[in-house]
């Protein structure tokens, strides 16, 4: 078996990677649904409990984007960023619990997330600026530089897929391997500091993925400001 020594869902449906990743992703979606249901079931003017947590989470996502593209634009694109961040956080943190696997420890999963971001921000750029103007921006400030700048820009944008997917995959896979070795060496209850670090790293990776998504979207829809 690749990855963890044991998973509860693997004991039910086998330890094939397809089943492990799919089953844990479905579990993550179920957790997100329950949290969202608890947060919106009884909305209050003064939030508490799950509503308070989710409002703080959404507010943090908006604040993160406000520094990049302004609060107005940050609110417009908040649903996508918040959804990605919530899925990534839950996927990362579920792997910290012994007996479960992080879906983000699979390169196919993180690659799918990166492709969503890549397709979406390019779509926004073409929609806002027009197909010709959007790709004209890739040619640099002077026509004479176009043969050099255009291939560089294309490679730079495509490399974002690799950067987003491999950064998240590598960090989470490394955390999983660290936890597996930790649990093999010492009992589950003792390495609390290790669990705390993995918990913090899981949140950090979701933050990095989210802020980069905001940056890529801002670059595609605010090309005039970028030029100045």
Secondary structure, 3 states (H helix, E strand, C coil): CCCCCCCHHHHHHCCCHHHHHHHHHHHHHHHHHHHHHHHHCCCCCCCCHHHHHHHHHHHHHHHHHHHHHCHHHHHHCHHHHHHHHHHHHHHHHHCCCCCCCCHHHCHHHHHHHHHHHHHHHHHHHHHHHCHHHHHHHHHCCCHHHHHHHHHHHHHHHHHHHHHHHHHHHHHHHHHHHHHHHHHHHCCCCCCHHHHHHHHHHHHHHHHHHHHHHHHHHHHHHCHHHHHC
